Amino acid sequence: MNTNVAIPEHVKARGTLFRLAAAMLDYPLAETWEALQQGRLAAVLNEALSALGEASWPGLPASPDLQALEVGYMATFVHGRHGKPRVPLVASAYGQLLAGDTPGRYLLNVQAFYRHFGLKAATEDEGHIDEPDHLVTMLEFCALLCHLEQQALENGRDPSSPRRALRDFLTRYLVPMASTLRERFNHESDQGLDANLACLVQRLPDWAERQQALLENQVGPCPQPGQRAATGESEGMWE
């Protein structure tokens, strides 16, 4: 595949991977376990990975039942020592990701991306309330940007705006978060996390980083940290 030229099918495959990653890392549902157990999720993952020239998804066993899937998920991502998760799914739980920012400032910078593309905070049971830095929320946003790029390509419009936004978001937030989460996961003892979810934790950072590099080939490098702001020049680049 020519990494400097995107076609709607490639962008759709990228968006599919972000969307499936979000579904897999969200709180387990019966539908998620069934898709894992029946191999349907792996089949869709493989189709998208193949379209992007990525290694196939390994044949891994699913948790024996929904309860086992939930227990492993909760023990890994929700419960832990002193009331803190062993492997938090929110970026602001990792001091190294704040890079000197306060948690509030970090969240404002993340929310600037969502606000620019018309997204509102979740309320009640619509999602992760007040957690814009939750990995699932980040992945869903990446999937949205892929959808916007795909629409632009299919309708003959300039796709540069969602490409630049995705490049910046991957560089500043998604790739560092996924990498930090993997590092923490690898330092924790096995809590029975489903083998497919564990594989995703291992593969997501490298795959996302390759997408970041591809986008940089298309629209140039991400601006340096000194140029970023919750509102300001960075948002203007997404017009």
C-alpha positions as CSV (number, residue, x, y, z in Angstrom):
1,M,0.0,0.0,0.0
2,N,1.3,3.5,-0.8
3,T,1.3,5.2,2.5
4,N,1.1,8.7,0.9
5,V,-2.2,8.0,-0.7
6,A,-5.3,7.1,1.2
7,I,-8.5,5.6,-0.3
8,P,-11.8,5.3,1.5
9,E,-11.4,1.6,2.0
10,H,-8.1,2.1,3.9
11,V,-9.5,4.9,6.0
12,K,-12.6,2.8,6.8
13,A,-10.4,-0.1,7.9
14,R,-8.5,2.2,10.2
15,G,-11.7,3.5,11.7
16,T,-13.0,0.0,12.1
17,L,-9.9,-0.9,14.2
18,F,-10.3,2.1,16.4
19,R,-14.0,1.3,16.8
20,L,-13.4,-2.3,17.7
21,A,-10.6,-1.4,20.1
22,A,-13.1,0.9,21.9
23,A,-15.7,-1.8,22.1
24,M,-13.2,-4.4,23.4
25,L,-11.8,-2.1,26.1
26,D,-15.2,-0.8,27.2
27,Y,-17.0,-2.5,30.1
28,P,-17.9,-6.0,28.9
29,L,-21.3,-6.7,27.4
30,A,-22.9,-9.9,26.5
31,E,-22.7,-9.0,22.9
32,T,-18.9,-8.4,23.2
33,W,-18.4,-11.8,24.8
34,E,-20.5,-13.5,22.1
35,A,-18.6,-11.8,19.3
36,L,-15.3,-13.0,20.9
37,Q,-16.5,-16.5,21.6
38,Q,-18.0,-17.0,18.2
39,G,-14.9,-15.5,16.4
40,R,-16.9,-12.8,14.7
41,L,-14.9,-10.0,16.3
42,A,-11.6,-11.7,15.2
43,A,-12.9,-12.0,11.7
44,V,-13.7,-8.3,11.4
45,L,-10.4,-7.4,13.0
46,N,-8.5,-9.6,10.5
47,E,-10.4,-8.0,7.6
48,A,-9.4,-4.5,8.7
49,L,-5.8,-5.5,9.5
50,S,-5.4,-7.1,6.2
51,A,-6.7,-4.0,4.4
52,L,-3.9,-2.0,6.1
53,G,-1.2,-4.5,5.5
54,E,-0.9,-5.4,9.2
55,A,-0.2,-8.8,10.7
56,S,-3.3,-10.9,11.2
57,W,-5.1,-11.3,14.6
58,P,-4.0,-14.5,16.4
59,G,-6.4,-17.2,17.1
60,L,-6.9,-16.7,20.8
61,P,-9.5,-18.3,23.1
62,A,-12.2,-16.2,24.5
63,S,-13.1,-16.1,28.2
64,P,-15.3,-19.1,29.0
65,D,-18.3,-17.0,29.8
66,L,-19.4,-13.4,30.3
67,Q,-18.8,-13.6,34.1
68,A,-15.1,-14.6,33.5
69,L,-14.8,-11.7,31.0
70,E,-16.2,-9.3,33.5
71,V,-14.0,-10.5,36.4
72,G,-10.8,-10.3,34.4
73,Y,-11.7,-6.8,33.2
74,M,-12.7,-5.5,36.6
75,A,-9.6,-7.0,38.3
76,T,-7.3,-5.4,35.7
77,F,-8.9,-2.0,34.8
78,V,-11.2,-1.1,37.7
79,H,-10.2,-2.7,41.0
80,G,-6.8,-2.7,42.7
81,R,-4.8,-1.6,45.6
82,H,-6.0,1.1,48.0
83,G,-9.1,1.6,45.8
84,K,-7.0,2.5,42.7
85,P,-7.1,0.4,39.5
86,R,-4.1,-1.7,38.7
87,V,-4.1,-0.5,35.1
88,P,-6.2,2.7,34.9
89,L,-8.0,3.4,31.6
90,V,-7.9,7.2,32.1
91,A,-4.8,9.1,31.0
92,S,-4.9,11.6,33.9
93,A,-4.2,8.7,36.3
94,Y,-0.6,8.6,34.9
95,G,1.5,11.4,36.1
96,Q,4.0,11.0,33.2
97,L,1.3,11.7,30.7
98,L,0.5,15.1,32.2
99,A,3.9,16.4,31.2
100,G,3.8,19.2,33.8
101,D,0.1,20.1,33.2
102,T,-2.4,19.9,35.9
103,P,-5.1,17.2,35.4
104,G,-7.6,19.9,34.7
105,R,-5.5,21.5,32.0
106,Y,-4.8,18.2,30.4
107,L,-8.5,17.4,30.3
108,L,-9.2,20.9,28.8
109,N,-6.7,20.2,26.0
110,V,-8.3,16.8,25.2
111,Q,-11.8,18.4,25.3
112,A,-10.7,21.0,22.8
113,F,-10.4,18.3,20.1
114,Y,-13.9,17.0,20.9
115,R,-15.5,20.5,21.1
116,H,-14.0,21.5,17.7
117,F,-15.7,18.6,16.1
118,G,-19.0,19.2,17.8
119,L,-18.9,16.5,20.5
120,K,-20.5,17.0,23.8
121,A,-19.8,15.4,27.2
122,A,-21.7,12.2,28.0
123,T,-24.5,12.4,30.5
124,E,-26.2,9.8,32.6
125,D,-25.8,6.4,30.9
126,E,-24.5,7.7,27.6
127,G,-20.9,7.0,28.2
128,H,-17.9,7.7,30.5
129,I,-19.2,10.7,32.3
130,D,-16.6,13.5,32.8
131,E,-13.9,11.2,31.5
132,P,-12.7,12.7,28.2
133,D,-9.3,11.1,28.8
134,H,-10.7,7.6,29.1
135,L,-9.1,5.4,26.5
136,V,-12.4,4.2,25.1
137,T,-13.5,7.8,24.6
138,M,-10.2,8.6,22.8
139,L,-10.6,5.6,20.6
140,E,-14.2,6.5,19.7
141,F,-13.0,10.0,18.8
142,C,-10.3,8.6,16.5
143,A,-12.9,6.4,14.8
144,L,-15.1,9.5,14.3
145,L,-12.2,11.4,12.6
146,C,-11.6,8.4,10.3
147,H,-15.3,8.5,9.4
148,L,-15.0,12.2,8.6
149,E,-12.0,11.6,6.4
150,Q,-13.7,8.7,4.6
151,Q,-16.7,11.0,3.9
152,A,-14.4,13.7,2.5
153,L,-12.7,11.2,0.2
154,E,-15.9,9.7,-1.0
155,N,-17.4,13.1,-1.8
156,G,-14.4,14.7,-3.4
157,R,-13.6,17.0,-0.5
158,D,-10.3,17.9,1.0
159,P,-9.6,15.3,3.8
160,S,-6.8,17.3,5.4
161,S,-8.8,18.7,8.4
162,P,-9.6,15.3,10.0
163,R,-6.2,13.9,9.0
164,R,-4.4,16.7,10.8
165,A,-6.7,16.4,13.8
166,L,-6.1,12.6,14.0
167,R,-2.4,13.1,13.6
168,D,-2.3,15.6,16.4
169,F,-4.6,13.5,18.7
170,L,-2.6,10.3,18.1
171,T,0.7,12.1,18.7
172,R,-0.3,14.0,21.9
173,Y,-2.8,11.6,23.5
174,L,-3.7,8.3,22.1
175,V,-0.2,6.8,21.4
176,P,1.3,8.0,24.7
177,M,-1.7,6.7,26.6
178,A,-1.8,3.3,24.9
179,S,2.0,3.0,25.4
180,T,1.8,3.9,29.1
181,L,-1.1,1.5,29.7
182,R,0.8,-1.3,28.0
183,E,3.9,-0.6,30.2
184,R,1.7,-0.6,33.4
185,F,-0.1,-3.8,32.3
186,N,3.2,-5.6,31.7
187,H,4.4,-4.7,35.2
188,E,1.2,-6.1,36.9
189,S,0.5,-9.7,37.7
190,D,-2.0,-11.6,35.6
191,Q,-5.5,-10.8,36.7
192,G,-7.3,-13.1,34.2
193,L,-7.8,-10.6,31.5
194,D,-9.3,-12.1,28.4
195,A,-6.5,-13.2,26.0
196,N,-7.9,-11.1,23.2
197,L,-8.1,-7.9,25.3
198,A,-4.5,-8.6,26.5
199,C,-3.4,-8.9,22.9
200,L,-5.1,-5.6,22.1
201,V,-3.3,-3.9,24.9
202,Q,0.0,-5.2,23.5
203,R,-0.6,-4.3,19.9
204,L,-2.5,-1.1,20.1
205,P,0.4,1.3,20.8
206,D,2.5,0.1,17.9
207,W,-0.4,0.0,15.4
208,A,-1.5,3.5,16.4
209,E,2.1,4.8,16.1
210,R,2.2,3.5,12.5
211,Q,-1.0,5.3,11.7
212,Q,0.5,8.4,13.2
213,A,3.6,8.1,10.9
214,L,1.3,7.5,7.9
215,L,-0.6,10.6,8.6
216,E,2.6,12.6,9.0
217,N,3.6,11.5,5.6
218,Q,0.3,12.8,4.2
219,V,-0.1,16.1,6.1
220,G,3.3,16.8,7.7
221,P,4.5,16.5,11.3
222,C,2.6,17.4,14.4
223,P,3.3,20.9,15.7
224,Q,5.8,21.1,18.5
225,P,4.4,21.1,22.1
226,G,5.0,24.8,22.5
227,Q,2.5,25.5,19.7
228,R,-0.4,23.6,21.3
229,A,-3.2,25.2,23.3
230,A,-6.6,24.2,24.4
231,T,-7.9,26.9,22.1
232,G,-5.7,28.6,19.6
233,E,-3.4,27.9,16.6
234,S,-3.7,24.1,16.8
235,E,-7.5,24.3,16.2
236,G,-7.0,26.6,13.3
237,M,-5.0,23.9,11.6
238,W,-8.0,21.6,11.5
239,E,-10.1,24.0,9.4
